[in-house]
Structures are given as structure tokens and as C-alpha cells.
Amino acid sequence: MSESFQYTREIVREGKVPVSTKIYQGFGGIVNSHKDFAFNTFLLLYYSQILGLSASLVSIVIAIALIVDAVSDPVVGSISDNFKSKLGRRHPFMIGAAIPFGLTLFFLFSPPAGLGTWLLLAWLLFFTIAARLMFTFFIIPWNAIAAEFSNDYVERTSIITYRYMVGWVGGVSFSLFTWSYLFPNTEEYPAGQLNPEYYPVFGAVVGCLVVVWAFISAFGTKREIPYLLQPINPTPSFSLRRILGEVMLALKNHNFRRLFLVALLFSGLAGVGGVFDIYMNTYFWEFTPDELRWFAFAAIGAICAFITVPFLQRWIDKHILLQYFLSIYMIGAILKVCFRFWGVWPENGDPMLLTMLIVHAIIMVYLLTTCGIMVGSLIIDLMDEQELETSKRQEGVFSSALGFSAKLTSSAGIVIGGFLLDFVIAFPKQAKMGAVDDDTLFLLALNDGVIIPLLFFLPIYLMTKMTMTRARLAEVQTVLQDRRS
């Protein structure tokens, strides 16, 4: 084994990872959920529908920021993997990124009044890039830590489950708070999400909260540093060539390559769908914030996933669960819009429509949460396989490479979504709820609910080629244990 690839723990853990550690680690998931909520729900809507910029131009700017962010992911991952300090490899970055991330979120939703089109686009570009870069310095090390807590096949899933559980509780609570208090309806704006005055307050609140949650996660897991793997030898000097080599080394793992492609495809499709979500809720389903807040009950699906995943995973391998649940998710996404086309759903304004769509959302969240837990746990298993095959652990690089693939194709998806809004759907700017014609709404729903979900069969097919099973992991860990002893 190459000496530069040797790792050690100051203390070898005996017994299971404390539940409190899993919960503290999960607080980082709230940072992620708040960021996703702010970016995916409001950013395009705010700068295009409310501030009046072209949706295609805004989507291009957001995509450029995503590409810059994607390129930074492997850099941060490699630096984190090879970093040495008294606070370990990960915690210095998590702590240092928290406050700058919160500030950039505030400024992103508080542009100065009177900016022209190009200055407003420049403001959007600068603070979107800044926010995403600061978030990367937090989330890549945070993701990597989960891979170092335990070697047990089932407990790894437990760690990811707690991470999702805490993230979901925090995310849903904030969503409920946002729709209830930060975007109230007025006579002028019956749909509060279209009122420009509310966005600076939203930016300030979400900016402060992400700092709090990031600090809780970082300082709450600080006691675990002695149990985490650290490189024995001095940290290699920074080198883009070395970083590229480490990424290529990660991609030599055939299972990781497949997961990498799955992330590419899934994120691209999700990027297009994410552009349409707030448009569908506002203009197609005609939901106000008073109604949107009840979608917080979709968290019931996540709770069901947290309860059932440990049992499912004891009997079914992770990649098999992924195939089944992602397939059902694809079908459910198509049926949501088709039920409106077929006259199954009640008309807009009928309270029963909201109830039925909340039930649908609960089912979809259950499926997607289970898939997310399986992916996170599967990635951890692949770390051991990578160490066996290369003698090098690459938690940060694996995490960042997946982040790179997700952001790269998500940026393409956002651009495609923006262009579809402007040039295929021809959605009007600064439109009022109830004022968009039926043909435009039909095109919006067809793209969002039929064409895009049908393409999910591609990542589903790739998951059938995964070979990391429970038995395979046991073989890998036996060899690694012999090698380290």
C-alpha cells in the first residue's frame, strides 16, 4: 500500500454511534433543505415573474452559477480529503463557511431598487455563485463525515435515515412557517408569493437560520473527531492535476460510475421539473400560500420512510429498493397531471383537490425519501470498495463528484426549463393568478407532468447494473480488516 494513502483513527469506536451524534449530524440536512427551498421554489420566480426579467436569461445565469459551483465541488472534496488539523479533515470548512453562506442568501433576495436589467442579472450571478460556493464548503465535508462514522451495513443506513429525518423536520417546519407568516395574502396580492416586498424578509430569515443549523451540526459532532479517519502523512500541496487524478481514480470504480450517471440523469430531469414546480402550484393548480402550507403534511411520507426503511433494508438490497421505488415514483409523477386531463381530480378551488394532492404528495415523498436514504447509504458502501481497489479512501471526492454531476446537469435542466417557459410554453411575464390561458397551462402541465417524468426510465435502467450487494460489502470489509490489522 502506498504510504500516502494510509489512514488512522485516534480512537477506535466500540459499540454503536450515539443517537445524539446522528441527530447533530442531521442538522446539516436542514441547511441543505433551506437552501433547496429558497433556490428551487423562489429564485427563478422572484427574478423573472416578480422583478420582470426574462425566464430564459435568469435560467442561464442560474445555470452558469451551478456550473461554477460544480467545478468547485471536486476541488473542495479533494482538499477536504487531504486536510489535516486539530479539528480533523472536515470541521474547519463546515464552521468557516456558515456565516458567509447566510450573508450571501440574504443579499441574493435583497437586490437594490432601481437596477437595470443587466445590473440585476449581474447581482443575481454574483450572489448565486457566492452562495453556492459557500454552501459547497459546508456540504461536501458534511456529507463526507457520514461515511466515516460506522462500518456496519445496517447502521450506515440508520445514520443516513437520521440525517434525512432531521433535515425533513427542519425543512417542513420552515416551509410551513414561510407560507403561513412570510408570504401572507393581501387584497393586491391574493397569492402572497407574488408580492415583491416579502422577499428581503425571507432572505434575512433563511440566511440567519442556515448559520444556526450549520453551527449546531459542526459543533455537535465535534466530539466525534477522534473517531474519524485522518491521513497519516503530511497533506499534499494543492494541485489541480492531483485533484483531476483523484476524480478519475474515483470514476474507475464501476459501481460509482453507474451511480455517477444516475445522478447526472436524475438531476437534469429534476432541474427541468424544478423550474415548473412553483409555476404549476401558482398558475395550474391555483394554490395560495394558505393552501400551499398544508403540503407540509407531505412530511408524513418521510416519517413513513424513516420507519419502514430499516425493515425493508434488512430484507432487500439497497440498489434493488432504488429500482422499485424510483419506478413507482415515475408512474406517480405522470398520474398526477394525467388525472387532471382525465377528469379524475376535482376542479380548482374545490377543497377536495387540495386533500387529494396532499395524499399524492405524501406517497411521492415516501418514495423519494426512501430512494435518497438508499443512495446515501450505498455511497458509503462504495467507499470501502474503493479503498479495497485503490488503497485510498475518497469520501470527499465521491461526494463532490456526485455533486458535480448533479449540478452540471441540473444547470442544463434549468436552462432547458427556462427556454421552455419562454419559447415553447410562451408563459407571460408578471402574470396574475387565474389570468393565464388554458392552452399555455396545458403545455406547462404536459412538459412538467408527462414528458419529463417519462425520461426517468434511464436512471432506473442504470440502477439494474449495480453490483454492490450486502454479501459483496461483507467480503470487502473482511479483506480491509485483515489489511489494517
C-alpha positions, 0 to 999 in steps of 0.5 A: 500500500502506498504510504500516502494513502494510509489512514488512522483513527485516534480512537477506535469506536466500540459499540454503536454511534450515539443517537445524539451524534446522528441527530447533530449530524442531521442538522446539516440536512436542514441547511441543505433543505433551506437552501433547496427551498429558497433556490428551487421554489423562489429564485427563478420566480422572484427574478423573472415573474416578480422583478420582470426579467426574462425566464430564459436569461435568469435560467442561464445565469442560474445555470452558469452559477451551478456550473461554477459551483460544480467545478468547485465541488471536486476541488473542495472534496479533494482538499477536504480529503487531504486536510489535516488539523486539530479539528480533523479533515472536515470541521474547519470548512463546515464552521468557516463557511456558515456565516458567509453562506447566510450573508450571501442568501440574504443579499441574493433576495435583497437586490437594490431598487432601481437596477437595470436589467443587466445590473440585476442579472449581474447581482443575481450571478454574483450572489448565486455563485457566492452562495453556492460556493459557500454552501459547497464548503459546508456540504461536501465535508458534511456529507463526507463525515457520514461515511466515516462514522460506522462500518456496519451495513445496517447502521450506515443506513440508520445514520443516513435515515437520521440525517434525512429525518432531521433535515425533513423536520427542519425543512417542513417546519420552515416551509410551513412557517414561510407560507403561513407568516412570510408570504401572507395574502393581501387584497393586491396580492391574493397569492402572497408569493407574488408580492415583491416586498416579502422577499428581503424578509425571507432572505434575512430569515433563511440566511440567519437560520442556515448559520444556526443549523450549520453551527449546531451540526459542526459543533455537535459532532465535534466530539466525534473527531477522534473517531474519524479517519485522518491521513497519516502523512503530511497533506499534499500541496494543492494541485489541480492535476492531483485533484483531476487524478483523484476524480478519475481514480474515483470514476474507475470504480464501476459501481460509482460510475453507474451511480455517477450517471444516475445522478447526472440523469436524475438531476437534469430531469429534476432541474427541468421539473424544478423550474415548473414546480412553483409555476404549476402550484401558482398558475395550474393548480391555483394554490395560495400560500394558505393552501400551499402550507398544508403540503407540509403534511407531505412530511408524513411520507418521510416519517413513513420512510424513516420507519419502514426503511430499516425493515425493508433494508434488512430484507432487500438490497439497497440498489434493488429498493432504488429500482422499485421505488424510483419506478413507482415514483415515475408512474406517480409523477405522470398520474398526477397531471394525467388525472387532471386531463382525465377528469379524475381530480376535482376542479380548482378551488374545490377543497377536495383537490387540495386533500387529494394532492396532499395524499399524492404528495405524501406517497411521492415523498415516501418514495423519494425519501426512501430512494435518497436514504438508499443512495446515501447509504450505498455511497458509503458502501462504495467507499470501502470498495474503493479503498479495497481497489485503490488503497485510498479512501475518497469520501470527499471526492465521491461526494463532490463528484456526485455533486458535480454531476448533479449540478452540471446537469441540473444547470442544463435542466434549468436552462432547458426549463427556462427556454421552455417557459419562454419559447415553447410554453410562451408563459407571460411575464408578471402574470396574475393568478387565474389570468393565464390561458388554458392552452399555455397551462396545458403545455406547462402541465404536459412538459412538467407532468408527462414528458419529463417524468417519462425520461426517468426510465434511464436512471432506473435502467442504470440502477439494474447494473449495480453490483454492490450487494450486502454479501459483496460489502461483507467480503470487502470489509473482511479483506480491509480488516485483515489489511489494517490489522 
